[in-house]
């Protein structure tokens, strides 16, 4: 049996970066090269650069006007102007013109009285070098212009060219290659259709995009099989190709087929195996020695799960590779944000928490997104990320925390923060809003209907989606609003009436016909999370059918969205689940109708004049949007966009 890796220790990312820096000699590792100045932006200077030319190289007029000898104007007064003759006493000049010989000042043209074609009257004295850019005012030949290890900015290019520097010596770019690994990993370039147990390789392209932003020369290879000698040869090939760093994607964890550590140990010295941050823990860092044939190069084992890999890229690779070049490591802006939901965390590990964030009144409110090393969509939906410290057991609802912004700060003013029940129409609206001339981004935290009401109570959302049915009144949402949002004035707007039912496999092979079948031994159910309106609806129907939740196999297995429920059924992980028809239709599953319900948007009335809410409601009321909602299947739009009142039920 293959030997498993053991994590001997996990260390903070800062220490991991310091160990890498201490083991690498960046001066000898990277050579220098000469590049044309006009192509050098972003490069790092290899040594000091001294000016060849002064700038300006001549005394130059700084204003449009006339050049004069200042001394000839000293007697000028408003009531006794000095008369100067063209050619001998003054010369017309434009901004940037060389100062005529014998002249040492410029008078702005608006302060000159033209008596005739050759005579100018001056009614105020000029002082020597008035409105004149003197030789070397900006740059003096031979002075230090740019120091060594300076990352050149766009304006630096202008200064270098102005000083007569047409070529610059810079440090070569870091060259790095990414080696994805795994027998189950399919090359995306083949446009594969993955089967069970297979995944489409994407981590290499995430790395390539990061590498472009860091200013390094990067490449990647097709997936390398799970074979130790094959991986070792791939690493050796990467080193032989002249790469300063070889990054192995996956294979750094503790599995029996995770060979990266053993390969790295055979080629050099392992510095780090495990960082104390989640996701990202299985990160490996090593440096090659003589056994590799190319000593002093960087080896990194990046975890295979996408979010873990991103943490490795951002927290390990970015600072180390930037340091090698002498460049400034990428750094995000930060902001103080208020957390919308309580989020527990495991002490002893720093945890990356991605956030859907937007401005509500004077605060930036952030709702936690789903956690997990494989949840790549949390990165596409997030506007910010925070790191829960190692010593913390989590963050409380309403707590103010510091977050790194993944978008410009101004973008948060154009974000609609939705917390509440998941529905496919919310995704439809998100797409519509981004297509506007002035786009809005709708971000959603799937906390269930009750979670949405709680977020409104805490001031942590602009609006909440809810579909809470009250059997006693046969009404939706208002009984719960009265009970849980006392003192908060809200406006309820219908988004759609939707059809809920049991999502079952195509052809309904188990002949599931209603809630009564959930008590069968051969039926495995997948539930929604506590607080979800769908779960409350299920409990109502179970109670009506006199079925105890304890006899429903899978009742305690939870998902947070209708699409996740449908995927469980599609893959056979569950026999059925309660969800909306649109989710079943999207995955070509069958559907057993159970109930019609009203899905409403609950909006604090104080936000009704917010331009974002105004735009949201205007979008909902468009006929084209209603048509698109109907096309999803299982929706009715008779009430869409209308303000609801207690007792209206299904209209």
Phi, psi and omega in degrees: 000139181295140181285137179272151174284151177238131174283109179285327179198154168242141185233158177300151182299326180298319179292322178300316178297317180297321179297319179296315180298319182293332184270349184251140175256095188290336181291315182276336184288320182255128177279181175245161178210159179259130179230152175300139183304319185290351178249013191263000180302134180090344179279165183248128184295142180274340181199181179292150179238126182251145183291136174272326184236153171278158175221121355287164180271002180209161172292128187232144175294134179259358181215157168284133180167219178235141175270135183221169164272119184306321184300331182286351183250000187300332183273357185293135176223162182298323181266000180213072184294155176268136180261127179238144181259142180296137178098305181264322183260332178205161176222135176291137178222153171250161180306129179094346178293147172299144178286125182302149181302135179090348180262147181221016178203159177233133175254128181302144186299330181288349178258011181251133174258117182274106181287314175205193187297335186238003185234133176238139178255131182244120184253010175212140183291147172260152178254155182304133178070018174296131178052042178232131170269113185279159177308129177074014179302322181264308184228135176249129180309139179083351180281157177294123182260311180225133181277171175292158179056037177255125176281120188285130178260166182307317181292334177298325180298318178298318180295319180296313180296321178298331181268011176078022179262111186255347174221149179227147174272122181231161173287140180296157178289148171296136174251129182221147177235141180252127180248099174290146182227160174130131177296333183272358187268126182258138179292121183297333182293341177276358182050056188284163170249098188295141174261179179304132179086000180248151178225150176275128182291127179223343185299328180297324184281331171297315177299317181299321179293318175299313183302321178298321180288335178276348180080030177251161177269115186237155175215175179210164180240167170297163181304138179264131181297162177282077179214125190300312182292325177295319178294318180300316180295323179296321177294316179298321178296321178297321178290318181296334180283000176094011179286139176278339180219139174239123181249122178261121180270119183076171180084009182258000185271207187251018180283163182291341178254016178267098189262354189303317183297315182294322177296315180297320180295331179282345183245354183179212185241125177282125181264324185217133168224090180112120174248148187274059176216141178237135349291166178122354186309317188284017183297137177246141174225132180214167175229138183285156173235196186299334181298335181278345187082352181217074185293155174082015178263159182268133172241133180227133172258108180268135179302157182279328179294137189303314183291322176299318179298319180298318178299317177299315180299312187285322189261340180247300186294314184303308180292324182289313181292324176296318179298320179303318181279344187085014181271163177284126179298145177299138182222130181269153170291152179239162178209155174275126181233156179256126183283133185277337181220148175298135183227107178286159179212154182278120178298151179096346179228132172288134184240128175280125181237115181273145193229138166270117191231146176197163182274131174233113188057237184264000185250153167263118183255137183232127177257129180296138174266168181304144180256156179145139185295338182261005187273074184294333181291339176296334179283329180281338182265346188277147170252349182203164175218139175236161179240116179283124186299157182301325185275358185265148174263009177137186182235134181278153172301134180086355180285141178270127182228161176267131181232147172277132181273131177266354179226162175300147182304321181297334180296335183292341176284350182244029179248133173261113181270114178248129173235130180157208183287142176282141171207145181297336178291334176296318177296321178299315179297321180302319179292317180299317184294327179286344179270000180288160177301323173246088190294148173241146178253121178264119178246141189229136172248118186278088184252003184082165183300315180293323176298324177294316178298319178297323178295320177297318180299323181275358182072028187255011178209150174283327178200164181227142174266131184215149177215051185275119181261133178250108183299328184294323182254351185057030180244166181246137167068314186299319177300325180284324176298316180297326184278321190250347181240042179301131178087353179255117179281120181233156172246132183250122181240130180284136173263317177188159164266132184233161183257121176256148178187187180271119176276123183230166180298157180302128182087354179047063187297335180266004179052049177280120186244349181183183183301328182301330181287346179292343179276356181287147181292332184271004181252125177250119186264152169239126189257169170266165184290159178300139181092349178284140179299327179296322178291322177296321177297317178300312182300323178298315182288326176296317179297317179299324181273002180058045178246126178283136176304334183295337182267358179272109179295124180094003181304325183274358176274122191242146168229162188255353180220159177296322180293324177294321175299313181298321179295321177301319179290317181301319184272357180084006177290341176214153177283325181195168176202157179274129181193187184271153180301322183301324179291318178296317181296319183300327182252015176057045177254167177269165190216131177251106185301143179231319184199153167259140182216162182258122176258113185246157170258123180259119188236122172306128184302332178298339180265358187296335178266358176299129183305328180292318179291320177302315179294319179303311183293322177297323179292316180301324186278358178290138179298325180295325179289319177299319178298319180294323178296314179300325182292339178295331181094137177079021179233152171233138186243022180300328182256359186304127178087353181275147175280127183270154176233156178304140176088359182284338179054231179265017175085000000 
